[in-house]
Amino acid sequence: MRTGVHSRVVQIASALMQRQIAPHTPLHVACFGQTRLYSKTSRRPSAFETTVQALQDTSRNSEQTSNRQLFAQLQPDRRTLEKLDMLQIGTVKHGRFERKKWFQYNEPHVKLPHIAFFAGAQTPASFPAESLPEVGVVGRSNVGKSTLINQLCGSLTARVSDKPGLTQQINFYTAGRDLHLVDMPGYGFAFAKEEAAKSWLDLIETYVRKRKTLRRVMLLLDARHGIKANDREFMELLDRSNTQFQIVLTKCDLVHRIDLAKRHKLVSMQTEKSRNCIPRVLMVSARERSGLNELRKDILHTCTLGQKYLANHKKLETIALAEYLEQLKIYQDTARAKKRRQ
């Protein structure tokens, strides 16, 4: 018996040296082979049905973890944080005894013309005639397209719902006979059949490819999630059709200010290689109505309406900014003095 065991150990050692057995193989498997630890009628756990499946699951989990770690290690831009603080975008937690600001930035209001429903198109043949410059609004289902259009123009014309996929056609809204705002169906998840969702995407692709009066597409992204796979595919479509687009982060009131600055930096980095993406990521909150003036200004400048609607805005903006910076300096000086006394 001892001779048999000894000879088997010698065989295992020689097999390990010749790399016929994996170095980390358990001793009982090397000696007696793989034993069945379950009955023929029972089924292995799905994660370990095959070695390939297990490796795929492991790599997928590690990739997700690494993405979260990269976002956590990302340092927010100081200027972005200062701008968010000035415009009061994003959530912030104050300490119990922390001194709050007694002032705020009195941003001059930018007004867009009141919108009215102009036309709806479910097929390319239903597109209205090309006349005024158009700005399209598109994004994933339930990202807040219709709500944002209503807040931009101070209207309730665009239909709003909590159910994704309510907008099932391209809606054209005329704004003061100066421009058209175009509300497109959402791509991605929606409470609709797969055939209908595909027809919406084909309709959008036809519109952005062939519409000559389309000046820019405002691509809305949820600030909590950033760029997803469907967003990346749609950006590739816009690049192929040579259509200018600009990223707008929505629902910023649901994100902490530091995380929002990180998201802004990450999205800017991810889109810098795009040929047609405007290198200026906007951040808005339709619920708090913050950041909307920046978006309104970009829409007006895109449609060459700056002289008509923004004649004295630059002067008012400079005055408001100077007043804010003066109050901010007083606040920072008093905060330093209080800290020295403590």
C-alpha positions in Angstrom: 0.0 0.0 0.0 2.8 2.4 0.9 4.6 1.6 -2.3 1.5 2.4 -4.4 0.9 5.7 -2.7 4.6 6.6 -3.0 4.6 5.8 -6.7 1.4 7.9 -7.2 3.1 10.9 -5.5 6.1 10.5 -7.7 3.8 10.5 -10.8 2.0 13.7 -9.6 5.4 15.5 -8.9 6.7 14.6 -12.4 3.4 15.7 -14.0 3.6 19.1 -12.2 7.1 19.6 -13.4 6.1 18.8 -17.0 3.1 21.2 -16.6 0.6 18.4 -17.3 -1.3 19.3 -14.2 -2.2 22.9 -13.2 -0.1 24.2 -10.3 -3.2 25.1 -8.3 -5.1 21.8 -8.8 -6.4 20.5 -5.5 -4.6 17.4 -4.1 -7.6 15.1 -4.1 -8.4 16.0 -7.7 -4.7 15.3 -8.8 -4.7 11.9 -6.9 -8.2 10.5 -7.7 -9.5 12.7 -10.5 -12.6 15.0 -10.5 -15.4 13.5 -8.4 -19.1 14.2 -8.9 -20.4 16.2 -5.9 -24.0 16.3 -7.2 -26.5 13.8 -8.5 -27.3 13.3 -12.2 -30.7 14.8 -11.8 -29.5 18.0 -10.0 -28.1 21.0 -11.9 -25.0 23.0 -11.2 -25.3 26.7 -10.4 -25.7 28.7 -13.6 -22.6 30.8 -12.8 -20.4 27.7 -13.0 -21.9 25.7 -15.9 -18.8 26.2 -17.9 -15.4 27.7 -17.2 -15.9 30.2 -20.1 -19.1 31.5 -18.5 -17.5 31.9 -15.1 -14.6 33.8 -16.7 -17.0 36.1 -18.5 -19.0 36.8 -15.4 -15.8 37.6 -13.5 -14.5 39.9 -16.2 -17.8 41.7 -16.4 -18.0 42.2 -12.6 -14.4 43.5 -12.5 -15.1 45.9 -15.4 -18.1 47.4 -13.6 -16.1 47.7 -10.4 -13.3 49.4 -12.2 -15.6 51.9 -13.8 -17.0 52.8 -10.4 -13.5 53.1 -9.0 -12.4 55.3 -11.8 -15.4 57.7 -11.2 -14.6 57.7 -7.5 -11.0 58.6 -8.1 -11.8 61.3 -10.7 -11.0 64.8 -9.4 -13.7 67.4 -10.1 -12.7 70.6 -11.9 -12.4 73.6 -9.5 -14.0 76.0 -12.0 -16.9 73.7 -12.6 -17.6 73.5 -8.9 -17.4 77.3 -8.6 -19.9 77.6 -11.5 -22.3 75.0 -9.9 -22.1 76.9 -6.6 -22.8 80.2 -8.3 -25.8 78.9 -10.3 -27.0 76.7 -7.4 -27.1 73.5 -9.5 -26.9 70.2 -7.8 -27.5 69.2 -4.2 -25.1 70.1 -1.3 -25.0 69.0 2.3 -24.4 71.7 4.9 -23.0 71.1 8.3 -25.0 71.8 11.4 -23.0 74.9 12.4 -21.8 75.7 8.9 -22.4 79.3 7.8 -24.7 79.6 4.8 -24.4 82.3 2.2 -26.7 85.3 2.6 -26.4 86.2 -1.1 -26.9 84.6 -4.5 -26.1 85.3 -8.1 -28.9 87.3 -9.7 -28.6 85.9 -13.1 -30.3 88.0 -15.8 -33.2 86.2 -17.4 -33.1 85.0 -21.0 -36.5 84.7 -22.6 -37.4 82.5 -25.5 -40.5 83.1 -27.5 -43.7 81.3 -26.5 -44.1 78.0 -28.3 -47.1 76.6 -30.2 -47.6 73.2 -31.7 -46.8 73.4 -35.4 -46.8 69.9 -36.9 -46.4 66.2 -36.0 -44.8 63.6 -38.2 -44.9 59.8 -38.0 -43.4 59.3 -41.4 -40.8 61.2 -43.4 -43.5 62.2 -45.9 -45.3 64.1 -43.0 -42.3 66.4 -42.3 -43.3 70.1 -42.7 -41.7 72.3 -45.4 -38.2 73.5 -44.5 -38.5 77.2 -43.5 -37.2 78.4 -40.1 -34.0 77.1 -38.4 -34.6 74.1 -36.2 -33.1 72.8 -33.0 -33.8 69.2 -32.2 -34.2 67.7 -28.7 -33.5 64.0 -28.3 -32.4 61.5 -25.6 -33.3 58.3 -23.9 -36.9 57.6 -22.9 -37.9 59.5 -19.7 -34.8 61.7 -19.7 -37.1 64.8 -19.6 -37.2 66.1 -23.2 -40.8 67.5 -23.1 -40.5 68.9 -19.6 -37.3 70.7 -20.6 -39.0 72.2 -23.7 -41.9 73.5 -21.5 -39.5 75.0 -19.0 -37.4 76.7 -21.7 -40.3 78.5 -23.1 -42.5 78.9 -20.1 -45.3 76.8 -21.6 -47.3 73.6 -21.1 -47.7 72.9 -24.8 -45.5 69.8 -24.9 -47.2 66.7 -23.4 -45.4 65.3 -20.3 -45.7 61.9 -18.6 -43.8 59.7 -16.1 -44.4 56.8 -18.5 -41.4 56.4 -20.9 -42.3 56.4 -24.6 -45.2 58.9 -24.6 -43.8 60.9 -27.5 -44.3 58.6 -30.5 -43.7 61.0 -33.3 -41.6 64.0 -34.2 -43.3 67.1 -32.8 -42.5 70.5 -34.3 -43.1 73.6 -32.1 -42.8 77.1 -33.6 -41.3 79.8 -31.3 -42.3 83.3 -32.2 -41.9 82.6 -35.9 -38.2 82.7 -35.4 -37.3 79.1 -34.9 -38.6 75.6 -34.5 -38.0 73.4 -31.5 -38.3 69.7 -32.5 -39.2 67.1 -29.9 -38.1 63.6 -31.0 -39.2 60.2 -29.6 -37.0 58.7 -27.0 -34.7 55.8 -27.8 -33.8 53.0 -25.4 -36.3 51.7 -22.8 -39.9 52.6 -23.4 -43.4 51.0 -22.9 -43.8 50.2 -26.5 -43.4 47.3 -28.9 -40.0 46.6 -30.4 -41.3 47.2 -33.9 -42.6 50.7 -32.9 -39.4 51.7 -31.2 -37.4 50.6 -34.2 -39.6 52.7 -36.5 -39.1 55.7 -34.3 -35.3 55.3 -34.5 -35.5 55.0 -38.3 -37.7 58.2 -38.4 -35.2 60.1 -36.3 -32.3 58.9 -38.5 -34.1 60.0 -41.6 -34.8 63.4 -40.1 -31.2 64.2 -38.9 -29.7 62.9 -42.3 -32.0 64.8 -44.7 -33.2 67.9 -42.8 -31.3 70.9 -44.2 -32.8 73.4 -41.7 -31.6 71.5 -38.7 -28.9 73.6 -37.0 -28.1 71.5 -34.0 -29.3 68.5 -31.9 -29.4 68.9 -28.1 -28.6 65.4 -26.8 -30.0 65.0 -23.3 -28.3 62.7 -20.8 -29.4 61.8 -17.3 -26.8 63.3 -15.0 -27.0 60.3 -12.7 -25.9 57.8 -15.3 -24.0 59.7 -18.0 -23.3 58.1 -21.4 -24.9 54.7 -21.9 -24.6 52.2 -24.8 -27.7 53.6 -26.6 -26.4 57.2 -26.2 -23.0 56.2 -27.7 -24.8 54.5 -30.7 -26.9 57.6 -31.3 -23.8 59.8 -31.2 -22.1 57.6 -33.8 -25.3 58.0 -35.9 -25.0 61.8 -35.6 -21.3 61.7 -36.5 -22.1 59.5 -39.6 -24.7 62.0 -40.7 -22.4 65.0 -40.0 -24.9 66.6 -37.7 -23.8 69.0 -35.0 -24.9 68.1 -31.5 -24.4 69.3 -27.9 -24.6 67.3 -24.6 -27.0 68.5 -22.0 -27.1 66.9 -18.6 -30.6 66.8 -17.1 -32.0 66.1 -13.6 -29.0 67.7 -12.0 -31.0 68.5 -8.9 -30.8 64.8 -8.0 -27.0 64.6 -8.0 -24.6 65.8 -5.4 -22.6 68.9 -6.6 -19.2 67.1 -6.4 -20.5 64.0 -8.3 -22.1 66.4 -10.9 -18.8 68.1 -11.5 -17.1 64.6 -11.9 -19.9 63.6 -14.3 -19.4 66.8 -16.3 -15.6 66.2 -16.6 -16.1 62.5 -17.5 -18.7 63.2 -20.3 -16.4 66.0 -21.6 -13.5 63.5 -21.8 -15.7 60.8 -23.5 -17.0 63.1 -26.2 -13.8 65.0 -27.0 -12.9 62.7 -29.9 -16.3 63.2 -31.6 -16.1 65.2 -34.9 -19.5 66.9 -34.5 -19.9 67.3 -30.7 -19.8 70.9 -29.4 -17.1 70.9 -26.7 -19.4 72.6 -24.1 -21.4 70.3 -21.8 -24.4 72.1 -20.3 -26.1 71.2 -16.9 -29.7 71.9 -16.3 -32.5 71.1 -13.8 -36.0 71.6 -15.1 -37.5 71.1 -11.7 -35.4 73.8 -10.0 -35.2 75.9 -13.3 -31.5 76.2 -12.9 -29.0 76.3 -15.8 -31.8 77.1 -18.3 -30.4 80.5 -19.3 -27.2 79.0 -20.6 -29.2 76.6 -22.8 -31.5 79.4 -24.0 -28.5 81.5 -25.0 -26.9 78.6 -27.0 -30.2 78.0 -28.8 -30.5 81.6 -29.8 -26.9 81.9 -30.9 -27.3 78.7 -33.0 -30.2 80.2 -34.8 -28.4 83.5 -35.2 -31.0 85.3 -33.0 -28.5 86.7 -30.5 -28.8 90.3 -31.6 -32.6 90.2 -31.5 -33.0 88.6 -28.0 -29.7 89.2 -26.3 -29.0 92.9 -27.0 -28.2 94.1 -23.5 -27.8 90.7 -21.8 -24.0 90.7 -21.8 -23.9 94.1 -19.9 -26.4 92.9 -17.3 -24.6 89.6 -16.9 -21.3 91.5 -16.3 -22.9 93.7 -13.6 -24.5 90.7 -11.9 -21.3 88.7 -11.9 -19.3 91.7 -10.4 -21.8 92.0 -7.6 -21.7 88.3 -6.9 -17.9 88.2 -6.8 -17.8 91.2 -4.4 -20.2 89.5 -2.0 -18.3 86.2 -2.3 -15.0 87.9 -1.3 -16.7 89.3 1.8 -18.1 85.9 2.7 -14.7 84.2 2.3 -12.9 86.9 4.3 -15.3 86.6 7.2 -15.1 82.8 7.1 -11.3 82.9 7.3 -11.5 85.4 10.2 -13.9 83.2 12.1 -11.7 80.1 11.5 -8.6 82.0 13.0 -10.6 82.9 16.1 -11.5 79.3 16.6 
